Amino acid sequence: MSILEAAVLLAAAWTIAGLLYWWKNKGRREGERRIVLYPFFFMLRIPYGFESWGRYKDTIIAKAYTIFTHTSAAAGLAGIYYLLIHGFYTKYISPPKPGGVEGFIPLIPGVTVKGPLLAYIALAVGVGAFFHELSHAFAARASGIRVKNAGIMLLAFIPAAFVEPDEEELRRASLRARAFVYNAGTAANMAIALIALAALYLLVPPPAGVCVTSVDHGMPAEKAGLRPGDIITAVNGVPVGEGGFSKVYPTIPAGVNFTLTIKRGGQVFNVTVWKVEKGNRSLIGIGVLDGIFCSTGSLTAYTMYWINLSLALVNMAPLYITDGGRLVNDLLERYRWGKNASNVIQAATLILFLSLITIPH
């Protein structure tokens, strides 16, 4: 099944489900519904309040986690503003090359999101959202704030979760308690990112090289015996980790034999290949990705790291729909000019975000 056919089937399924939902629930108020369904959006409310977590109020665990949440929030706020200001400077003030920098902060830098990679991203987003919301629930109950509902969501094919603290109790709580609740989601994503980063380098280190993802029929790579899944570890004896592939490979002209060191399973061997002219390019006929994408373990850890780090940073940006935005509102509300200052900060941050988005021509 092609990607287009899968997209058409997905759209048709959502459309049919949406029409059935509308027909069954017309006339009911949304707040009364356990299930909410819109085009490409599904939500299931569960009346669960995490009552047992209330026993952690004023405990060492809650106090230690409070410190971690505030530390994570400060790091996230500093990190997002560093990236925003650095991106603005690089794009508009001192671009490294003509045309500036394309785009903003990709979730996975340098990777085109397609095919199987979507499954890894969906998994990372789902795990990140689940623990993000559980962390909000823990912070609320450990602060004595009631949780009314929990639930799950589906955005097209990406899973998510949510909790609904009692807004009245949240507004009456102290600023310290509210900050704990707001910052708890970012803390969960930071924790997942740190665990994934440790796993990436300690438990499932990526192969040192680039992995062959495709081999074109009739091209030199196929004639030399290369296969998808092979890992290229050196070019003409220069290790790929020292820039061998990106520095040595492009300089080799067409028709000149050169050596690739290949790792296949437990074997390491050399193959002799050459480039041929195709259009205005010299090619051997392979597709490659960085070694980090060569194994399921390293790719899972990598996407968990980058997705959750991105979620933590963006969530702390003072924007109108983020926890960082709510935190700024509450921090400034005690001042007479606080509401106006909060609006200025959030509007300026939003403009900075939008200014760094480049639409491809």
Secondary structure, DSSP 8 states (H G I E B T S, - for coil): --HHHHHHHHHHHHHHHHHHHHHHHTTS-GGG-SEEEETTEEEEEE----GGGGGGTTSHHHHHHHHHHHHHHHHHHHHHHHHHHHHHIIIIIS-SSTT---SS--SSTT----TTHHHHHHHHHHHHHHHHHHHHHHHHHHTT--EEEEEEEEETTEEEEEEEE-HHHHHHS-HHHHHHHHHHHHHHHHHHHHHHHHIIIIIS---SSEEEEEE-TTSHHHHTT--TT-EEEEETTEEGGGTIIIIIGGGS-TT--EEEEEEETTEEEEEEE--EEETTEEE-SEEEEEGGGSSHHHHHHHHHHHHHHHHHHHHHS--TTSHHHHHHHHHHTTSTTHHHHHHHHHHHHHHHHHHT-----
